[in-house]
Structures are given as structure tokens and as C-alpha cells.
Amino acid sequence: MKRIFDVKDMEILSCLRRDARQPLKSMSKQIGLPISTIYDRIMRLERNGLIESYTVMINYKKLQYPIKATIFLKATNGERQKLENVAFNSVYTNKLVKLTGDEFNYLLEGVFPGMDALAAFVDKISENCNLEKHKVYYMIDEVKKEAFLQNQADVKLIASTSA
């Protein structure tokens, strides 16, 4: 399989991971490529699916949703689709991930305005789906988030392991 990116592409990705809104001129100075080349490479990375989207990081506390929780869930085989539907259609679900392993088959990250909303959410899932078990962990502080490929020094290491 032909690799669709090189070290310069990884440097561009690293710049975008740090600040996707920075001007191409700034990226040009950091990477040492002309603005037009950076633009063309970004368009190619988007077309090839390496860049899936651009997003916003939200401060949930300022949005008055101070409770973040990771909820591990285990639903029986016949109930998984129900669980996915309930979680997917909830305003509180930030992320839902299928897991492998025996203990749990889903990880749900949720944001809540208070403990009562979290409890009601877990109750709703339990009432609508046959859960074997669940476990709630409260997220106190995000020590590191969305950090992969943000450090320019790691670009060559990451690029070499992607070969």
C-alpha cells in the first residue's frame, strides 16, 4: 500500500492540531514550504481522508455542564442496538465507543449539568436496555487531551513509525 503522506504532511498536521485556525502564512514560516504548497497538501490530505474534520474544543464548565463522566456499559447481545439508540439520541452523550473484551462492551463519555441529570441518564439507559452491568467514573480534570501529533518534535518519530 502506497503511503499518502510524508514528513512535511505530518508537520502540517502538527500545526493544524495545535491551531487549525492559524494562517497559512504562519504555517509556511514554521514548516519552510510556500503557502500554495501547504494549501495544496491540506486539500490532498482532506481528499485522502487523513483530515476528517475541523472541530471546536468546548469548555463545558463555562457552558454550565460541569459534570463529565465516563460510563462503562455491558449490554447483552440483543440489547446493544437499543443502548446505541438511547445513547446516540441523548443530548448528554459526547462520545460512544464500542469496546472489545469480557468486562464491558461500550464506553460512553457524557457531559451533564448536574448529578441529577447524570443519574437520570443512567436510569434511562438501564430502563430501556438490558444491562449486565455499568460503572461510572467522574472525570475530575483532563490532564492531557487531543495531544497526539501536537508536538513538532515528535513529527519525525511518528512519521517513521507510520512507514
C-alpha positions as CSV (number, residue, x, y, z in Angstrom):
1,M,0.0,0.0,0.0
2,K,1.4,3.4,-1.0
3,R,1.7,5.8,1.8
4,I,-0.3,9.0,1.1
5,F,1.8,11.3,3.4
6,D,5.3,12.3,4.2
7,V,7.2,14.2,7.0
8,K,6.1,17.6,5.6
9,D,2.5,16.4,5.7
10,M,3.0,15.4,9.3
11,E,4.4,18.8,10.1
12,I,1.3,20.4,8.5
13,L,-0.9,18.1,10.6
14,S,1.0,19.0,13.7
15,C,0.5,22.7,13.0
16,L,-3.3,22.1,12.4
17,R,-3.5,20.0,15.7
18,R,-2.1,22.9,17.6
19,D,-4.3,25.6,16.0
20,A,-6.4,24.7,12.9
21,R,-7.3,28.4,12.5
22,Q,-3.8,29.7,12.2
23,P,-3.0,31.4,8.9
24,L,-1.2,29.5,6.1
25,K,1.5,32.2,6.2
26,S,2.3,31.2,9.8
27,M,2.4,27.6,8.9
28,S,4.7,28.4,5.9
29,K,7.2,30.1,8.3
30,Q,7.1,27.1,10.7
31,I,7.4,24.4,8.1
32,G,9.5,26.1,5.4
33,L,7.1,25.5,2.5
34,P,5.4,28.0,0.3
35,I,1.8,28.9,1.2
36,S,0.4,27.5,-2.0
37,T,2.2,24.1,-1.3
38,I,0.7,24.0,2.2
39,Y,-2.7,24.7,0.8
40,D,-2.4,22.0,-1.9
41,R,-1.2,19.5,0.7
42,I,-4.0,20.2,3.1
43,M,-6.6,19.8,0.3
44,R,-4.9,16.4,-0.7
45,L,-4.9,15.3,3.0
46,E,-8.6,16.1,3.1
47,R,-9.4,14.3,-0.1
48,N,-7.5,11.2,1.0
49,G,-9.4,11.1,4.3
50,L,-6.4,11.8,6.6
51,I,-8.1,15.0,7.8
52,E,-11.7,14.1,8.6
53,S,-12.9,17.3,10.0
54,Y,-12.1,20.5,11.9
55,T,-13.7,20.9,15.3
56,V,-14.0,23.1,18.4
57,M,-12.9,22.3,21.9
58,I,-15.6,23.3,24.4
59,N,-15.2,24.4,28.0
60,Y,-18.2,22.5,29.4
61,K,-18.0,24.2,32.8
62,K,-18.5,27.6,31.2
63,L,-21.4,26.1,29.3
64,Q,-22.8,25.2,32.7
65,Y,-22.3,21.5,32.2
66,P,-19.7,20.9,34.9
67,I,-20.1,17.1,35.3
68,K,-18.1,14.9,32.9
69,A,-18.3,11.2,33.3
70,T,-17.0,8.1,31.6
71,I,-19.5,5.3,31.8
72,F,-18.6,1.7,31.0
73,L,-21.5,-0.4,30.0
74,K,-22.1,-4.0,29.2
75,A,-25.3,-4.8,27.3
76,T,-26.4,-8.3,26.2
77,N,-26.1,-9.0,22.5
78,G,-29.8,-8.4,21.8
79,E,-29.8,-5.1,23.6
80,R,-26.7,-3.4,22.1
81,Q,-28.7,-1.6,19.3
82,K,-31.2,-0.3,21.9
83,L,-28.3,1.0,24.0
84,E,-26.7,2.7,21.0
85,N,-30.0,4.3,20.1
86,V,-30.6,5.7,23.6
87,A,-27.1,6.9,23.9
88,F,-26.9,8.3,20.4
89,N,-30.1,10.3,20.8
90,S,-29.2,11.8,24.2
91,V,-28.1,15.4,24.4
92,Y,-25.6,14.3,27.2
93,T,-23.6,11.9,25.1
94,N,-20.3,13.3,23.9
95,K,-18.7,10.1,22.7
96,L,-19.8,6.5,22.4
97,V,-17.2,3.8,21.7
98,K,-17.6,0.1,21.2
99,L,-15.1,-2.0,23.2
100,T,-13.7,-5.5,23.0
101,G,-13.2,-7.7,26.0
102,D,-15.3,-9.5,28.5
103,E,-16.0,-6.8,31.1
104,F,-17.7,-4.0,29.1
105,N,-18.7,-3.5,25.5
106,Y,-19.2,0.3,25.5
107,L,-17.5,3.4,26.8
108,L,-19.7,6.4,26.9
109,E,-18.4,9.9,27.7
110,G,-21.1,12.3,28.8
111,V,-21.4,15.9,29.9
112,F,-24.1,16.8,32.4
113,P,-25.5,20.0,34.0
114,G,-25.7,18.2,37.4
115,M,-25.6,14.9,39.3
116,D,-29.3,14.5,39.0
117,A,-29.1,14.6,35.2
118,L,-26.3,12.0,35.2
119,A,-28.3,9.7,37.5
120,A,-31.5,10.1,35.3
121,F,-29.4,9.4,32.2
122,V,-28.0,6.2,33.7
123,D,-31.5,5.2,34.9
124,K,-32.9,5.8,31.4
125,I,-30.3,3.5,29.8
126,S,-30.9,0.9,32.4
127,E,-34.7,1.0,31.9
128,N,-34.5,0.9,28.1
129,C,-31.7,-1.7,27.8
130,N,-30.9,-4.9,29.5
131,L,-27.6,-4.0,31.0
132,E,-25.5,-6.7,32.6
133,K,-23.5,-4.0,34.5
134,H,-22.3,-0.5,34.3
135,K,-19.6,1.6,36.1
136,V,-19.5,5.4,36.3
137,Y,-16.2,7.3,36.7
138,Y,-16.3,11.1,37.3
139,M,-13.7,13.0,35.3
140,I,-12.1,15.4,37.7
141,D,-9.6,17.1,35.3
142,E,-8.3,16.5,31.8
143,V,-4.6,16.4,32.3
144,K,-3.9,15.9,28.6
145,K,-6.3,15.9,25.7
146,E,-6.1,15.8,21.9
147,A,-2.4,15.9,22.2
148,F,-1.3,13.3,19.6
149,L,0.8,15.0,16.9
150,Q,0.7,18.4,18.5
151,N,4.4,18.3,19.5
152,Q,6.5,19.3,16.5
153,A,9.5,17.4,17.9
154,D,7.5,14.1,17.7
155,V,6.7,14.5,13.9
156,K,9.7,12.7,12.6
157,L,9.3,9.8,15.1
158,I,5.6,9.4,14.3
159,A,6.3,9.7,10.5
160,S,9.0,7.0,10.8
161,T,6.7,4.6,12.6
162,S,3.9,5.2,10.0
163,A,6.1,3.9,7.1
